[in-house]
């Protein structure tokens, strides 16, 4: 599955938040999934800063192309908005990796 990872970015330590999402993405890839990591735009922003809204638009443009969204724990109004969009689009929402592992077959309808 193509899985969008929604998680805290600015709440807490940004570097640790990015690392956590990358670790989860690596686990998903090891299991044959294709994660989208919105936190990686952090590195683009370092060299080519853009308004916050531009990054939100970019992230939201990728959500419809995913099969599911994985919402990692932690306070994040941005991640909560991504969950809302994914729900409107009818994507499967997961809240931990074990929910994905227990899924026998997922069909996007």
Residue, then its C-alpha position, 0 to 999 in steps of 0.5 A: x500500500x501507499x501510506x501517507x504518514x501523518x505525525x507531529x512536526x513542530x510540536x517537540x523536537x523537530x529533528x526527533x520528529x523527523x527521525x521517528x517518521x523516517x524510522x516508521x517509513x523504513x519499517x513500512x518499506x521493509x514490509x513492502x509498503x510505499x510510505x510518503x514522508x511529508x516531514x522530508x520537506x523540512x530539508x527542502x525548506x532549509x535551502x528554499x524556504x516557502x510559506x507554511x501554506x505551500x507545504x500544506x498544499x503539497x502534502x495535501x496533494x499527495x494524500x489522494x494518491x495514497x491507499x491509507x494514512x498512518x497517524x502517529x501519536x502526538x499532538x499535531x493540528x496539521x496531522x489531525x487535518x490530514x486525517x480529516x482529509x483522508x477520511x473525506x477521501x475514504x482512505x483507510x486510517x491506521x493509528x499504529x503499525x500493528x493495525x497494518x500488520x493485522x490487515x489481511x487484504x485492503x481494497x480501496x473503495 
